[in-house]
Amino acid sequence: MTENGREVKQMLLAGDIGGTKTLLGLFDPLPVRPRAIRVASFVTVDHADLTDMVAAFLADGDCPASGIQTACFGVAGPVIGDSAELTNVPWRVDARRVASRFGFNRVSLLNDLQAMAWAVPVLQESEVHPLQHGEPMRGGNIALIAAGTGLGEALLHSVDGRFIPSPSEGGHADFAARTEREIALVRDLTARYGRADVEHVVSGLGLKNVHRVAHTTPCAAGIDLSHADAPAHITAAALTKQCAGCIETVDLFVEAYGAEAGNLALRTVATGGVFVGGGIAPKILPALETGSFMRAFRAKPPLDALLAAMPVNVILNADAGLLGAAVFAASHTSA
């Protein structure tokens, strides 16, 4: 493509719009796995909407909007038609508005976990960390669960030799208590929110909710739950053994995370494997490797043997959601 007598390289735009942070990236639309040219991170609520953020991103680079024909954005919320209301951010994202503003030929919106799921088949060995090697079954489905600001879940259906990702809002399904301490947590959550959903436990918000219940005495680490970085401070205090209540918090969190991952594996019959994404898991790998995560994952008789055969891997690539959006865009450039 030429513009004003010069060649303009065709690239695609991808985005991973989260409740806290948004990544935008320009990619060379290589087959199978697009190559990142430039990636920038934004605080989501610092911008009025997506068009404002995209304009800031393009203004800070040397690629004109005319060099982009296709864009795809993963958004933290359900996508209905060509628009989405973000769950934890007061944004409404409209694909047609973005296309019109920048002259893009095609703009796609995906649920953020559906976008991340598009990256799973192209992840390299160095980008995952195994919690259970298992025995992947050829032609089996794959499940994806990811805790960060919220909790997301997705399924990769195995269809005619290809994986087809589909979205889910399973993070907002009811939380199922399994132990006396989880029953106490459900009582607190029900009083606080009117109901207890899985995201109230397995997420950054969940760490704060569990922290309140786990501490019968003041937090020895002095953590202020109103602070935006409170979840990170909780996990740091637990991993460095600064506070018994924080250790209890992370222990309960890890068990609940493993149990929900096992629930998702059963619901999707994920004989092809289970992937654990999101920002929290890579930061608490020592806690995930104590064994409590996998014990809770497998403790589903009479199907515990089925779960024990499933590979379980933590995604280490922090940009997996962005990469997945780019994979989707590249695969639909000629659609």
C-alpha positions as CSV (number, residue, x, y, z in Angstrom):
1,M,0.0,0.0,0.0
2,T,1.3,3.5,-0.9
3,E,0.5,6.8,0.7
4,N,1.7,10.2,-0.8
5,G,4.0,8.2,-3.1
6,R,5.7,6.1,-0.3
7,E,5.1,2.6,0.7
8,V,3.2,2.1,3.9
9,K,3.8,-1.2,5.6
10,Q,0.6,-3.0,6.5
11,M,0.3,-3.8,10.2
12,L,-2.5,-4.8,12.6
13,L,-3.5,-3.2,15.9
14,A,-4.2,-5.4,18.9
15,G,-5.3,-4.5,22.4
16,D,-5.8,-6.2,25.8
17,I,-8.2,-4.0,27.8
18,G,-8.2,-4.8,31.5
19,G,-9.8,-3.5,34.6
20,T,-6.5,-1.9,35.7
21,K,-4.1,-1.9,32.8
22,T,-4.5,-1.8,29.0
23,L,-1.9,-3.0,26.5
24,L,-1.9,-1.8,22.9
25,G,0.4,-3.1,20.2
26,L,1.3,-2.8,16.6
27,F,2.1,-6.2,15.0
28,D,3.5,-7.5,11.8
29,P,0.7,-9.9,10.7
30,L,2.9,-12.9,10.2
31,P,1.1,-16.3,9.9
32,V,0.6,-18.4,13.0
33,R,2.2,-15.9,15.4
34,P,2.3,-12.2,14.6
35,R,5.4,-10.3,15.6
36,A,5.2,-7.3,17.9
37,I,6.6,-4.0,16.5
38,R,5.6,-1.7,19.4
39,V,3.7,-2.2,22.6
40,A,2.6,0.4,25.1
41,S,0.9,0.1,28.5
42,F,-1.8,2.5,29.7
43,V,-3.7,2.9,33.0
44,T,-7.2,2.1,31.7
45,V,-9.2,4.8,33.7
46,D,-6.7,7.5,32.7
47,H,-8.5,7.7,29.3
48,A,-12.1,8.6,28.6
49,D,-12.6,5.7,26.2
50,L,-10.8,3.4,23.8
51,T,-10.7,5.9,20.9
52,D,-8.9,8.4,23.1
53,M,-6.3,5.8,24.1
54,V,-5.8,4.5,20.5
55,A,-5.3,8.1,19.3
56,A,-2.6,8.6,22.0
57,F,-0.9,5.3,21.1
58,L,-0.8,6.2,17.4
59,A,0.4,9.8,18.0
60,D,3.4,8.4,19.9
61,G,4.7,6.2,17.0
62,D,5.7,6.4,13.4
63,C,2.8,4.3,12.0
64,P,-0.1,6.2,10.4
65,A,-3.6,4.9,11.0
66,S,-3.7,4.3,7.2
67,G,-1.1,1.5,7.6
68,I,-3.6,-0.4,9.8
69,Q,-6.5,-2.2,8.2
70,T,-7.4,-4.7,10.9
71,A,-7.7,-4.3,14.7
72,C,-8.8,-6.6,17.5
73,F,-9.3,-5.8,21.2
74,G,-9.8,-8.2,24.1
75,V,-12.1,-6.6,26.6
76,A,-12.8,-7.5,30.3
77,G,-16.5,-8.0,29.9
78,P,-19.2,-9.7,27.8
79,V,-19.2,-8.8,24.1
80,I,-22.7,-8.4,22.7
81,G,-22.7,-7.7,18.9
82,D,-20.1,-5.0,18.1
83,S,-19.9,-3.5,21.6
84,A,-19.1,-4.3,25.2
85,E,-19.6,-2.8,28.6
86,L,-16.5,-3.4,30.7
87,T,-17.2,-5.2,34.0
88,N,-14.8,-3.3,36.3
89,V,-14.3,0.0,34.3
90,P,-17.0,2.6,33.3
91,W,-16.3,2.2,29.6
92,R,-18.4,1.1,26.7
93,V,-16.3,-0.1,23.7
94,D,-17.9,0.1,20.3
95,A,-16.1,-1.5,17.4
96,R,-17.9,0.5,14.8
97,R,-16.9,3.8,16.4
98,V,-13.3,2.8,16.5
99,A,-13.4,1.7,12.9
100,S,-15.0,5.0,11.8
101,R,-12.6,7.2,13.8
102,F,-9.4,5.7,12.4
103,G,-10.6,4.3,9.0
104,F,-9.9,0.7,9.9
105,N,-11.5,-1.9,7.6
106,R,-12.2,-4.4,10.3
107,V,-12.4,-4.0,14.1
108,S,-13.2,-7.1,16.2
109,L,-14.0,-7.3,19.9
110,L,-13.4,-10.4,22.0
111,N,-13.9,-11.2,25.6
112,D,-10.5,-10.8,27.2
113,L,-10.2,-14.5,28.0
114,Q,-11.3,-15.5,24.6
115,A,-8.6,-13.3,23.2
116,M,-6.0,-14.9,25.5
117,A,-7.2,-18.3,24.4
118,W,-6.2,-17.5,20.8
119,A,-2.6,-17.3,22.1
120,V,-2.6,-20.6,23.9
121,P,-1.8,-22.8,20.8
122,V,1.1,-20.6,19.8
123,L,2.8,-20.3,23.2
124,Q,6.4,-21.5,23.3
125,E,7.7,-23.9,25.9
126,S,9.6,-21.1,27.7
127,E,6.3,-19.2,28.1
128,V,4.6,-21.7,30.3
129,H,5.4,-23.4,33.7
130,P,4.1,-26.9,34.4
131,L,2.2,-27.6,37.6
132,Q,1.2,-31.1,36.4
133,H,2.7,-32.7,33.3
134,G,-0.2,-35.1,32.7
135,E,-0.8,-36.8,29.4
136,P,-2.5,-34.5,26.8
137,M,-5.0,-36.3,24.6
138,R,-4.9,-35.6,20.9
139,G,-8.1,-33.9,19.9
140,G,-9.0,-32.9,23.5
141,N,-10.4,-29.6,24.5
142,I,-8.3,-27.0,26.4
143,A,-9.5,-24.9,29.4
144,L,-8.2,-21.5,30.3
145,I,-8.7,-19.7,33.7
146,A,-7.1,-16.4,34.6
147,A,-7.2,-14.4,37.9
148,G,-6.1,-10.8,37.8
149,T,-8.2,-7.7,38.7
150,G,-11.2,-10.1,38.0
151,L,-11.5,-13.7,37.1
152,G,-11.9,-15.0,33.5
153,E,-12.6,-18.4,32.0
154,A,-12.6,-19.7,28.4
155,L,-12.7,-22.9,26.5
156,L,-10.8,-23.9,23.4
157,H,-13.0,-26.4,21.5
158,S,-11.1,-29.0,19.5
159,V,-12.8,-29.0,16.1
160,D,-11.4,-30.8,13.0
161,G,-7.8,-30.4,14.1
162,R,-8.2,-26.7,15.1
163,F,-8.8,-25.0,18.5
164,I,-11.8,-22.6,18.4
165,P,-11.9,-20.4,21.5
166,S,-15.2,-19.5,23.0
167,P,-15.9,-16.9,25.8
168,S,-17.4,-17.5,29.2
169,E,-18.6,-15.4,32.2
170,G,-17.9,-18.3,34.6
171,G,-16.0,-16.0,36.9
172,H,-19.4,-14.6,38.0
173,A,-20.9,-18.0,38.7
174,D,-21.6,-18.9,42.3
175,F,-18.7,-19.8,44.5
176,A,-19.0,-23.3,45.9
177,A,-17.6,-23.6,49.5
178,R,-15.9,-26.9,50.2
179,T,-14.6,-26.4,53.8
180,E,-15.6,-24.8,57.1
181,R,-13.3,-21.8,56.5
182,E,-14.8,-21.3,53.0
183,I,-18.3,-21.5,54.5
184,A,-17.3,-18.7,56.8
185,L,-16.0,-16.8,53.8
186,V,-19.3,-17.3,51.9
187,R,-21.2,-15.9,54.9
188,D,-19.1,-12.8,54.9
189,L,-19.4,-12.3,51.1
190,T,-23.1,-12.9,51.2
191,A,-23.5,-10.2,53.8
192,R,-21.2,-7.8,51.9
193,Y,-22.4,-8.4,48.3
194,G,-25.7,-10.2,48.5
195,R,-24.2,-13.3,47.0
196,A,-20.8,-15.0,46.7
197,D,-19.4,-15.5,43.2
198,V,-16.1,-17.0,42.3
199,E,-14.5,-13.7,41.4
200,H,-15.2,-12.5,44.9
201,V,-12.6,-15.1,46.0
202,V,-10.3,-15.8,43.1
203,S,-9.1,-12.4,41.9
204,G,-7.3,-9.3,43.2
205,L,-10.6,-8.3,44.9
206,G,-10.8,-11.8,46.2
207,L,-7.5,-11.6,48.0
208,K,-8.8,-8.5,49.8
209,N,-12.1,-10.3,50.7
210,V,-10.3,-13.4,52.0
211,H,-7.8,-11.2,53.9
212,R,-10.7,-9.7,55.9
213,V,-11.9,-13.1,57.0
214,A,-8.5,-14.7,57.6
215,H,-7.4,-12.0,60.0
216,T,-8.9,-12.3,63.5
217,T,-6.2,-9.9,64.7
218,P,-4.7,-6.8,63.0
219,C,-2.5,-7.6,60.0
220,A,1.1,-7.9,61.1
221,A,2.2,-6.5,57.7
222,G,0.0,-3.4,58.2
223,I,-1.7,-3.8,54.9
224,D,-4.2,-1.1,53.9
225,L,-7.0,-2.8,52.0
226,S,-8.1,0.5,50.4
227,H,-4.8,0.8,48.6
228,A,-4.8,-0.3,44.9
229,D,-1.7,-2.5,45.5
230,A,-3.2,-4.3,48.5
231,P,-3.4,-7.7,46.7
232,A,0.3,-7.5,45.8
233,H,1.2,-6.5,49.3
234,I,-0.9,-9.5,50.7
235,T,0.9,-12.0,48.5
236,A,4.3,-10.5,49.3
237,A,3.7,-10.6,53.0
238,A,2.6,-14.3,52.7
239,L,5.5,-15.4,50.6
240,T,8.0,-13.7,52.9
241,K,6.1,-15.1,56.0
242,Q,5.6,-11.6,57.5
243,C,2.1,-12.3,58.7
244,A,0.2,-15.4,59.7
245,G,-3.1,-14.0,58.5
246,C,-1.7,-13.2,55.1
247,I,-0.3,-16.7,54.8
248,E,-3.8,-18.1,55.6
249,T,-5.2,-15.7,53.0
250,V,-3.0,-17.0,50.2
251,D,-3.4,-20.6,51.3
252,L,-7.2,-20.3,51.0
253,F,-6.9,-18.3,47.8
254,V,-4.7,-21.0,46.2
255,E,-7.0,-23.8,47.2
256,A,-10.0,-22.0,45.9
257,Y,-8.2,-21.2,42.6
258,G,-7.2,-24.9,42.2
259,A,-10.7,-26.1,43.0
260,E,-12.3,-23.7,40.4
261,A,-9.7,-24.7,37.8
262,G,-10.7,-28.3,38.4
263,N,-14.4,-27.4,38.1
264,L,-13.7,-25.7,34.7
265,A,-11.7,-28.7,33.6
266,L,-14.6,-31.0,34.4
267,R,-17.2,-28.7,32.7
268,T,-15.1,-28.6,29.5
269,V,-13.6,-32.1,29.6
270,A,-10.2,-30.5,29.1
271,T,-8.2,-33.6,28.2
272,G,-6.0,-31.4,26.0
273,G,-4.8,-29.5,29.1
274,V,-5.6,-26.6,31.4
275,F,-3.8,-23.2,31.3
276,V,-3.7,-20.8,34.2
277,G,-3.2,-17.2,33.0
278,G,-3.6,-13.7,34.4
279,G,-1.3,-11.5,36.4
280,I,-1.5,-13.3,39.8
281,A,-0.3,-16.8,39.1
282,P,3.2,-16.0,37.8
283,K,3.8,-13.8,40.9
284,I,2.8,-16.6,43.4
285,L,4.4,-19.6,41.7
286,P,6.0,-20.8,45.0
287,A,2.5,-20.9,46.6
288,L,1.1,-22.7,43.6
289,E,3.9,-25.3,43.7
290,T,3.3,-26.3,47.4
291,G,0.8,-28.9,46.2
292,S,-2.4,-27.4,47.6
293,F,-3.5,-26.0,44.2
294,M,-3.2,-29.3,42.4
295,R,-4.7,-31.3,45.3
296,A,-7.8,-29.1,45.2
297,F,-7.8,-29.4,41.4
298,R,-7.8,-33.2,41.5
299,A,-10.1,-33.7,44.5
300,K,-13.2,-34.4,42.4
301,P,-14.1,-38.1,42.9
302,P,-15.1,-40.2,41.0
303,L,-13.3,-38.3,38.3
304,D,-10.0,-37.5,40.1
305,A,-8.1,-39.9,37.8
306,L,-9.3,-38.0,34.7
307,L,-8.1,-34.7,36.3
308,A,-4.8,-36.2,37.3
309,A,-4.1,-37.0,33.6
310,M,-4.7,-33.4,32.4
311,P,-1.6,-31.2,31.9
312,V,-1.8,-28.0,33.9
313,N,0.4,-25.1,33.0
314,V,0.9,-21.5,34.2
315,I,1.2,-18.9,31.4
316,L,4.3,-16.8,32.0
317,N,3.9,-14.5,29.0
318,A,2.4,-11.4,30.6
319,D,1.3,-10.2,27.1
320,A,-0.6,-13.4,26.2
321,G,-3.9,-11.6,26.0
322,L,-2.4,-9.0,23.6
323,L,-0.8,-11.7,21.6
324,G,-4.1,-13.6,21.3
325,A,-5.9,-10.5,20.0
326,A,-3.1,-10.2,17.4
327,V,-3.4,-13.9,16.4
328,F,-7.2,-13.5,15.9
329,A,-6.7,-10.3,13.9
330,A,-4.1,-11.9,11.7
331,S,-6.3,-14.9,11.0
332,H,-9.2,-12.7,10.0
333,T,-7.4,-10.1,7.9
334,S,-8.8,-11.6,4.6
335,A,-12.2,-12.6,6.1
